[in-house]
Each structure stands twice: as C-alpha cells, then as structure tokens.
Amino acid sequence: MQAPSDRWNLTRVRISCPAVLRAAALLPLLLLTGAHAAAPVSPDTVAEQLREAALAGHSVAYAWVSELTTRFGPRPAGSLNEQRAAEWAAARLKALGFDNAHVERFPLTAWVRGSESGALVGAVPQPLVVAALGESPPTPADGLEGDVVIFPSLAALQAAPPGALSGKVAMVNLRMVRTQDGAGYGAAVEGRTEGPREAAQRGAIAFILRSTGTDGHRLAHTGTARYAEGRVPIPSFALSAPDADQLERLSALGQIPRVHLFSSASYRSDAYSQNVVADVRGTKKPEEYVLLGAHLDSWDQGTGAIDDGAGTAIIVGAAKLIRDLPHRPQRTVRVVLFGAEEVAQPVKPGGAFGGHAYADGHRAELERHVLAGESDLGTERVYAVELPAAQLHGDFATRLQRLLAPLAILPPSRSPEDAGTDVGPSIVAGVPAFTLDQDATHYFDIHHTPDDTLDKVDRGQLEQNVAAWAVLAWLAADSDLNFRSAGALPPPPAD
Amino acid sequence: MQAPSDRWNLTRVRISCPAVLRAAALLPLLLLTGAHAAAPVSPDTVAEQLREAALAGHSVAYAWVSELTTRFGPRPAGSLNEQRAAEWAAARLKALGFDNAHVERFPLTAWVRGSESGALVGAVPQPLVVAALGESPPTPADGLEGDVVIFPSLAALQAAPPGALSGKVAMVNLRMVRTQDGAGYGAAVEGRTEGPREAAQRGAIAFILRSTGTDGHRLAHTGTARYAEGRVPIPSFALSAPDADQLERLSALGQIPRVHLFSSASYRSDAYSQNVVADVRGTKKPEEYVLLGAHLDSWDQGTGAIDDGAGTAIIVGAAKLIRDLPHRPQRTVRVVLFGAEEVAQPVKPGGAFGGHAYADGHRAELERHVLAGESDLGTERVYAVELPAAQLHGDFATRLQRLLAPLAILPPSRSPEDAGTDVGPSIVAGVPAFTLDQDATHYFDIHHTPDDTLDKVDRGQLEQNVAAWAVLAWLAADSDLNFRSAGALPPPPAD
C-alpha cells in the first residue's frame, strides 16, 4: 500500500496529465454511431469513449431509474411490486439487447408493514413519527403502552442488568455521525440490528430507536432488525430524529415519557422474490464473468430511487454502453438485479435473499466469475476505487487509475473488506471483489425513509458513476487477467 | 419612497458608520445588572442596550420556544394542547413580571384531523403521502376512489366547464416559487383556499393539491381551505411534492392515475380557543398601547416551532427585555398570543378566531392602540422594516434606521399592505401597523408540515429578531408620536 503522501502526489500528476485533457475531446461520436473504426482501437481508448459517452448523458441510467421508480413505486421484498418490477426489468433488458435476460425466483417469508402509530400519552398527548423496523412483530391489537427508558447507545443498554427493563420501552438514542465513507452508519447500525434482542433480554416490552440517519426531518428510517432464535423478539420501531429529541427534552424537564405504540405488521410465508440476470456475452471467453450487482427491491416507505434503483440504473447503464460497442469484450459482463436485499439476515428461516440465492444457484459458475462488484450507496459520485490484492498494483491498476482520474477518483490503494450484501455470498465462495466507493455524505439523510424518491437522484453524479462502472467493467472484461491470484484460472467446464 | 440606489447608498453609509461599531461595545451589562445609570440615558442608548442584550442571547426567547413546543407539542385551534399551552403561557408571563397576564376565551368550531391515507390503486398500488386540508370534510367511511385530472394551476381548473370533473378527483399541481419576501406563497395559496370550491363546482368528488411549499420531502403541507356556503364542500388533501411528481410522471407514461383517499376528520362545535394578553405597563401613558402579536396555536402535524412558537418567543423575548429596564417606557407594551390563527376564515360560522376576538373584545381600547405588529414568518432574520405612512419619513424613521442598521436591516421605505392575520381586524379598525420583514427564503420548506419542530429554529437568527422587535417596540412606546396621522390622539377615556 502506498503512503498517503505518495497517493496525493500521484493524484496530482494524473490530474495534470495531458491525457486527461485529450480524453475530454475524444470520440464518443464514433461510439454512438456504431461505426467500426478504420484502425484497431486500443482497449484504453474504448474505455475513454465509454467514459465520455456516459458523461455526455448517453446512457440509459436516468431513464431506467425514472421509469422503474415511477411505474412500480416501493418494491419491498416478496411484494407484488417487486415481482412486477423484476418482470419489467427482464423484458426491458432483453429489449435493450442483453443476452440471456431472465428471472430466477426463490422462496421468501415476506414481512408486510401494516398500520402503525406512536404517541406520547398523558396529560398532553403528542403524536410521534415512527416506522416499524423490518421483520418486527406486531403489537397487540390495541397497541402497547409503557414508560420509556432512554439509553445514549447500544452499549449503555447492554450494561443494564437482566430484568431492568421489565414492562418498559427501551430506547437507544445514538446520534449517527455524518461521514464521507459511510463509517458513521457502520458505527450506529448495531443499535438497530441488535437493539431489539438486547432490550427483550432485559424485559422490555418494545424497542424504539433514534433513526439511524443524518437528517433532521420527521421521517423515520426503517431497516431490518436481526433475528434472535428465529425472530425479532419484540415490536421495534424507528423514531424520527426530531421526535427522539422531543423525548430527550421531556426527560430533561423531569417528565418520564410514556408512549403508546401500535403496529399490525404481518408475515407471508408463501412469498417469493427473484433475481434478474442478463448478460453481455463475451466474444472469446463467454464462460468467464465480470459480475455487476445492485438490488431491485426497496424499502416500502419510499420508491427506492437512491436505494437502490440508482444502483440498478448505474450497472445497467454501464453494461448497455458496453453492449453497444462495435467490438464487445472477451469476457461476459453479467448484470444481476438482486431481490430481497433489504431483508438479508445471517440466518433466515423460510427463505434466503437474493445474494444467497444467486451464489447457490450459480455455484458451478462461481469459479469462472473473475470479478464482482455492487452499486448500493445512492447517486453521489465515486471518489475511490478498491481492487483485489492480486491486481492492486501493476499494469491494470495503473491503466485504471489513468482512465478514472478525469472523473476525480483516487488511485486504487486498498482491497475491499466488504463489497456489499448481495455479492457477499459469492465473494465468500471465492469470487474476487472490487468496489467503486461513492461519497456517502448525504446518503443517510434519505436512506430507508419515505424521502427516497426520484427527485433525490442527481443526474450528473449518476452519470459519473456510470462512467466509472463502464470503464472498470470493460477493462476487466476485455482482459485475460486473473484477479484471484497470480495463478491461471481453471479450465472451463466441458459442457 | 426612495429610489433603490438611494436606499443602497444609505445602507452602506449606515453600515460603515462608527456608531455601528460603538454599538457593539455598548453596555448590556448595565442593562443586565438592573443598576440605574448614574446619568440620564437617552432613549436611543436604551434601544442600543436592548439590541445588544438580545444579540448576546440574554432574552428568554429560545427557552420560551423550546419549552412551549416540548411541553405542548402540536397546538391545533380548539385543542386541549392549545388550551394547556395558553394557561402555561399566562402563568409564565406573570412569573416573568408582566402585568395583567390573563386568558381571554372565545368559542370555536374545532376541526379535528382523523386517520387519513392516500394511495394509487390499480395493477401496481403505491401509497401516497397526503394530509387533509384544514376544515376539509371526511370521506365516506370506506374512502372514495376516482381518476385524477391534473391541472397545472388554479386558473386551468377554473377554465374547465361545469360538470367536466364529474366523478373525478381534481388536482392542482402548481409549483410554488421560492422567494425572499414570501411572494411565492401569495401567488400559490389560492390553489389551496379556492381549489376545493372550484373543483366541487365542476363535479369533482375530491380535491388534491400539490403542497404549497418549496421543499422536496415526503411531507404534505396542510392549511385551511376556504368555506363555500359555510363549509369546505368536498374532501380535500395536500400531497407531498414528490408524490405530485409521481402522478405527473405516471400521466406522462400514458397512465391515468387512479387514487383512493380516506379521511375521518371531524368537527367539535362546543370547542373554544383563547388569546393570552399581558402588559408591560407604561409609566406615563399606560392607557396607550403598542401591540406585539404572534399566535400560540399551530398546525397539528408539527409542534409549531417556526409557525408560530418562534413568533411568540420573539415578542415575549423583546417585551421581557423592556420589562426589565431600569426605566420602563411611557406607553404600555402589550403582548397578545393569539389563538386559532390557523383556521382564520373571512366568514366562519360557529366561532371567530383570535384576531377577531381581540378586536371585538377590546373595541373601546383600539383607538388608544398607537401601533401594532405581528411576528409570524418563522425564525429567519429580519431584513426590512415597514412603518405607517405618518412616520415613514422623519425623525422616528431616521432614529430607527440608525438603530436597526447594525442588524443588517434595510431603511424603512414603505408602509405595510398586510401586517398579518391576527392584527388584521385591529388594523381594519384603524390601528396603525408596522412590519419587521423576515427573510422567507426557507420558511416554506417547513411551513404547515410535520417538520415544523424545534430543531429548525436558528437561535442566532431568532435573537436578531428579538433585537429588532425590542428596538422598535421601545422607541414607539417611549415616544409620544402619533402613528395614525399628524393629528393628536383623542383624550383617554374617563374610566
């Protein structure tokens, strides 16, 4: 790994390189007319053309996310809307000229939000903005009521002795930190995933969470709580940040906040979800795959524009630009639009989620998956790239760096620790991973809220993402590099 | 009226004037210790001290709006919360040393929001974020359903012939313009007030409105629709801006949006609201009043922090600084916290609103009200001041301008056309009006939404407001000026 000072020097050199300026004047028209170049075009020149075509707005990305979110709205895992969206996506990918576009179903126990409400009760009642956490069980039909015990963090809740919360409503009031790289979410999200179990173990009748988010709107950030012994143990809710502040201030005024909570959430054990798979078939080694992933399902409060309609638009947009090249790459570029990502659980009875279903269903192909990446962090710009250790240094990284520098992306300096939920099971099975790291500064203002709608998609930044994905996917697919290690790939199956 | 170029020159002169710098170093400590100055202090010096004390954060304003909104939350007209808040306010004003602090009740038919929902129906259902407009009647118990006809403006709806909307849901999709002076609201709000009646006259079964607001959140801006023949004729709803966009895009895709709407709103004819009145009694002419108004009620979705908890905080904060002066002003400074402002109607059966109740109940005193103003536009800074024509030019305006210039407030250049809803009936009865014009650039992002909560109050800007109000109220109250005309005031009543 290079020292930070080296990285900055390299960056400056690249940004001042004349190639950067030349690239901006290159030949997207050649690409768009579909005319074959008179002379052979180098792979890096093709990458430049892909990049400039994306930046010029010639990808289908924005139209894709607009139509997806408009026609199908929210697409919760296992819902009719998710299924219809998947059917549409497969048909649309086929119409766009993708090969092998199809839907792969898998069974699922679907969680269904019902009616829900929260309120401060007592002498001066006040409504509260709440959203049941995903997988959270319903309350009794007339709701439940209890005094709220506020903990500043999950750790503080965990420090409470057994029985300490008997008959109470436990609340974790951790304020999420705004960061560029999403580290603030990582530091806060355990409150949501583990809080219900920890509260239940101490006798709490319900759990409420200051939303894991960075905004100040009266919108609660939902998300999945983790199972304990096969279920989320108690009714659990996210509370909007201003409502959490209100409870905190009431406590400071000497009142014990007492709340009424209601949810009629339910489960459907006969549901299904699906992955949508489509290929840009490679010319020389079609049995080798560069996998681009994103998820088609969304939380139910918004229309899943930034999470993750945008991700599906970015990878479809990039792959379609590659599809339309005069000369397609040697390897196959595979697009997978995963289902049911939002309800992923380490252990989930009654069904898997898309990432597991794909890895299980394509187990025999996985060793021929040369590289995989996932776009699932909204539409802010890519600012860094991470590569598998086998190719973190050397010619591929150097070429990639030169091609991404005009997009204001830092040189590769490390390998992914976590490339995403959906490609995770494939990566565990040995598929090498890359990441194109997006700026997450504003993502968690909107993430998992009703505010996740098309108007939040920044078209210019979306196109910068498409450009980066097209460049990386093309370079990897048109190479014969091994991203696993220095060794050669095993021979293709006899088939 | 001065030409704009003159005004700018004047502003620059004032801002560069050494008095501005001297003012910042003046004697808030003298004020705060309550010590009597050894030498007589000029009224303008007292005004400077008031201003600097406010800017230094020594007013009760922030604590007031924090406690009001935390303890009582939403305070819709006629509600228990509004009543409790009024009782608290009167007691708190008494404790702060105000004279004559009391509550004045008036009858009201209260509108009560019930459950409500909206959804796109059909092959791919989608929930919609709606809020019933104030005073809007309920739907049938199982809701209503209809195809949506979208009009880009109220004028376009008005151009539809009678019967054209039979069985339909009419929608006005006007986008409100963001402006500093609130003109965008003025240009848009008729869609809300008149839309229901215009839609009903053409046969519509319901009315939906693109929220009259400037934000892009999934929060609907409620507000009152106008009566036609004593009632709002059809169920009427505001729709969040992203939802309105969604309906528009679905139409563009060739679909006719069909919606299901439900509201169980109701009315209570035996309700009451109240004004809270409190005085800083004048030393020489206590029967002459400078009236500072704001409203204590709020819409029910938020906690009424910027509309209008902040206004009540600003006028109470300013009046309390005057109350604590070593020498109080000659005239009485009266604070009125009005009730039921949000449901003000030109003609309202079954009850009045606070502004009418005050003007009616204090009719005999009104001719001794020398000046009145109202704070009801949030917490952004004051940037201009308007004075009654009788004092728009001359010594008072010049002194005021010098004292407000350090707060970055433009010189007075015109007289109010509309000084506010609550002081309106008093002004119609002849009371001269001033306005301290707040920057409204961001106000309508939040106005009438669930987002109107304490965290939206900018404390620094709140204190700039307090400073401006304290200066103006003090100067007017410690003078013997007639703001009605050049003539003298009538003699006080025999009592």
Chai-1 contact restraints between the chains, C-beta under 6 A:
chainA,res_idxA,chainB,res_idxB,connection_type,confidence,min_distance_angstrom,max_distance_angstrom,comment,restraint_id
A,T70,B,R249,contact,1.0,0.0,6.0,A-B,restraint_1
A,F72,B,V124,contact,1.0,0.0,6.0,A-B,restraint_2
A,G73,B,Q126,contact,1.0,0.0,6.0,A-B,restraint_3
A,N81,B,V124,contact,1.0,0.0,6.0,A-B,restraint_4
A,R84,B,V124,contact,1.0,0.0,6.0,A-B,restraint_5
A,V124,B,F72,contact,1.0,0.0,6.0,A-B,restraint_6
A,V124,B,N81,contact,1.0,0.0,6.0,A-B,restraint_7
A,V124,B,R84,contact,1.0,0.0,6.0,A-B,restraint_8
A,Q126,B,G73,contact,1.0,0.0,6.0,A-B,restraint_9
A,G216,B,D455,contact,1.0,0.0,6.0,A-B,restraint_10
A,H217,B,H217,contact,1.0,0.0,6.0,A-B,restraint_11
A,H217,B,D451,contact,1.0,0.0,6.0,A-B,restraint_12
A,R218,B,P450,contact,1.0,0.0,6.0,A-B,restraint_13
A,R218,B,D451,contact,1.0,0.0,6.0,A-B,restraint_14
A,P242,B,T453,contact,1.0,0.0,6.0,A-B,restraint_15
A,P242,B,D455,contact,1.0,0.0,6.0,A-B,restraint_16
A,R249,B,T70,contact,1.0,0.0,6.0,A-B,restraint_17
A,P450,B,R218,contact,1.0,0.0,6.0,A-B,restraint_18
A,D451,B,H217,contact,1.0,0.0,6.0,A-B,restraint_19
A,D451,B,R218,contact,1.0,0.0,6.0,A-B,restraint_20
A,T453,B,P242,contact,1.0,0.0,6.0,A-B,restraint_21
A,D455,B,G216,contact,1.0,0.0,6.0,A-B,restraint_22
A,D455,B,P242,contact,1.0,0.0,6.0,A-B,restraint_23
